Amino acid sequence: MKEFGRVREQEDWRHRAACLNEEPELFFPTGNTGPARMQTEEAKHICRGCDVREQCLMWALETGQEHGIWG
């Protein structure tokens, strides 16, 4: 039963993320200069204020996400 609760908790963090209502493209900038740099800073600003930042980052690391702004 505990494992079910843990799995459920892991899924639920996404529903509490600060980025939930943001455009997903914001977190996947193309390049690292000019507009992409500003986009990256905006995404990081949203992440800094997120209550589930740690869960997001752990998920990205555990699932091998190679692109995007996570946690």
C-alpha positions as CSV (number, residue, x, y, z in Angstrom):
1,M,0.0,0.0,0.0
2,K,2.9,2.4,0.8
3,E,4.3,1.9,-2.7
4,F,1.0,2.9,-4.2
5,G,1.0,6.1,-2.1
6,R,4.6,6.8,-3.2
7,V,3.7,6.4,-6.9
8,R,0.6,8.5,-6.5
9,E,2.7,11.3,-4.7
10,Q,5.2,11.2,-7.5
11,E,2.5,11.7,-10.1
12,D,0.7,14.4,-8.1
13,W,3.7,16.8,-8.0
14,R,3.1,17.7,-11.6
15,H,-0.3,19.1,-10.8
16,R,1.3,21.4,-8.2
17,A,4.0,22.7,-10.5
18,A,4.4,26.5,-11.0
19,C,4.8,25.9,-14.7
20,L,1.5,24.1,-15.0
21,N,-0.3,26.9,-16.9
22,E,2.8,28.2,-18.8
23,E,3.6,27.5,-22.4
24,P,5.7,24.3,-22.5
25,E,8.0,25.8,-25.2
26,L,9.2,28.3,-22.6
27,F,11.1,25.5,-20.9
28,F,12.8,24.3,-24.2
29,P,14.7,27.2,-25.6
30,T,16.4,26.9,-28.9
31,G,20.0,28.1,-28.6
32,N,21.7,30.0,-25.8
33,T,22.0,33.6,-27.0
34,G,19.6,36.5,-27.5
35,P,15.9,35.6,-27.2
36,A,16.8,32.0,-26.0
37,R,18.8,33.4,-23.2
38,M,15.9,35.6,-22.1
39,Q,13.6,32.6,-22.4
40,T,15.9,30.5,-20.2
41,E,16.0,33.2,-17.5
42,E,12.2,33.5,-17.5
43,A,11.8,29.7,-17.2
44,K,14.4,29.6,-14.3
45,H,12.5,32.5,-12.6
46,I,9.3,30.3,-12.6
47,C,11.2,27.3,-11.4
48,R,12.7,29.3,-8.5
49,G,9.3,29.9,-7.1
50,C,8.0,26.4,-7.5
51,D,7.0,24.2,-4.5
52,V,7.8,21.0,-6.3
53,R,11.2,22.0,-7.8
54,E,13.1,19.2,-6.2
55,Q,10.6,16.5,-7.4
56,C,10.8,18.0,-11.0
57,L,14.6,17.9,-11.0
58,M,14.7,14.4,-9.6
59,W,12.2,13.2,-12.3
60,A,14.2,14.8,-15.0
61,L,17.4,13.1,-13.8
62,E,15.8,9.7,-13.2
63,T,14.2,9.7,-16.7
64,G,17.2,11.0,-18.6
65,Q,15.8,14.3,-19.8
66,E,18.6,15.8,-21.9
67,H,16.8,19.0,-23.0
68,G,14.8,21.6,-21.2
69,I,14.7,23.6,-18.0
70,W,13.9,21.3,-15.0
71,G,13.6,22.2,-11.4
